[in-house]
Amino acid sequence: MKKAMGMTAAAFVLTLSAGVYAADMGTSGAAPGGAAAAKEASSAQTVNGEVLKIEGENYVVKDAMGKEVKLHVSPETKKDGDIKVGDKIEAQADATGHAISIKAAKAAK
C-alpha cells in the first residue's frame, strides 16, 4: 500500500513539473527574443502624417487627427528614401516613440 501511494505521489510531482515546464516554454521559449520581443512587436504603432520639423534624430509629425507626434529616428531605423520637412510619411514606432521604420507615404488616388 505504501509503495502504491509513493508511486502515485511521484507520478503527481512529475506531472506538475511537466506542466510548469510547458507553461514556461509557452511564454519565454516560443519565439526568438522571448516575451519581451513579443510584447515589443505587439506594442508597435503606425504613424501617418506630415513632417513638421526635424531636430537632429527627432522628427515631429502631424498625424491625421492633428496631433503632433515626436519620433526618434536613429541609425538603426530602417529608412526608405530621404525624408524632409513637408513630406507625408508612414512610420512604424515602438511604445517609446522610437521609429522602427520610416518611409514616404503613398499618395491616395
C-alpha positions in Angstrom: 0.0 0.0 0.0 2.8 2.4 0.9 4.6 1.6 -2.3 1.5 2.3 -4.4 1.0 5.7 -2.6 4.7 6.6 -3.1 4.5 5.8 -6.8 1.2 7.9 -7.1 2.9 10.8 -5.4 5.9 10.6 -7.6 3.8 10.5 -10.7 1.8 13.5 -9.5 5.0 15.5 -8.9 6.3 14.6 -12.3 3.0 15.7 -13.9 3.2 19.1 -12.2 6.8 19.6 -13.2 6.0 18.9 -16.8 3.1 21.4 -16.7 5.2 24.1 -15.2 7.9 23.5 -17.8 5.4 23.6 -20.7 3.9 26.9 -19.4 7.3 28.4 -19.1 8.2 27.4 -22.7 5.0 28.9 -23.9 5.9 32.4 -22.7 9.7 32.7 -22.9 10.9 30.0 -25.2 8.3 30.1 -28.0 9.8 32.9 -30.1 13.3 34.3 -30.5 13.8 37.2 -28.1 11.3 35.8 -25.6 8.3 37.5 -24.1 10.0 40.9 -24.3 10.3 40.8 -28.1 6.7 39.6 -28.4 5.5 42.5 -26.2 7.5 45.0 -28.2 6.2 43.7 -31.5 2.6 43.9 -30.3 3.0 47.5 -29.0 4.2 48.8 -32.3 2.1 51.5 -33.9 1.8 53.1 -37.3 2.2 56.8 -37.5 0.9 58.5 -40.7 1.3 62.3 -41.2 3.3 65.2 -42.4 6.8 66.0 -41.1 6.6 69.4 -39.4 10.2 69.7 -38.3 13.4 67.6 -37.9 15.7 68.4 -35.0 18.6 66.0 -35.0 17.3 62.5 -34.6 13.8 63.7 -33.6 11.0 64.1 -36.1 7.8 66.0 -35.3 4.9 64.6 -37.3 1.4 66.0 -37.5 -0.9 62.9 -37.7 -4.4 62.6 -39.3 -6.1 63.7 -36.1 -4.0 66.9 -36.0 -1.9 65.6 -33.1 1.9 66.3 -33.1 3.8 63.0 -32.6 7.5 63.0 -31.8 9.5 60.2 -33.3 13.1 59.3 -32.6 14.9 58.3 -35.8 18.2 56.7 -35.1 20.8 55.0 -37.4 19.1 51.7 -36.6 15.8 52.9 -38.1 15.0 51.4 -41.5 14.7 54.4 -43.8 13.2 54.4 -47.3 14.5 57.4 -49.0 15.5 60.9 -47.8 12.6 62.3 -45.6 12.4 66.1 -45.3 10.1 68.7 -43.7 6.8 68.8 -45.5 6.9 65.1 -46.6 4.0 62.8 -45.9 5.3 59.7 -44.1 4.4 56.4 -42.7 6.4 55.1 -39.8 6.3 52.1 -37.5 7.2 53.1 -34.0 7.5 51.3 -30.7 5.8 52.3 -27.5 8.6 54.6 -26.5 8.4 56.6 -29.8 11.4 55.1 -31.4 10.9 54.7 -35.2 11.5 51.2 -36.3 11.0 52.2 -39.9 10.0 55.3 -41.8 9.1 55.9 -45.4 7.4 58.3 -47.7 3.6 57.7 -47.7 1.9 56.6 -50.8 -0.3 59.2 -52.4 -4.0 58.5 -52.2 -5.8 58.2 -55.5 
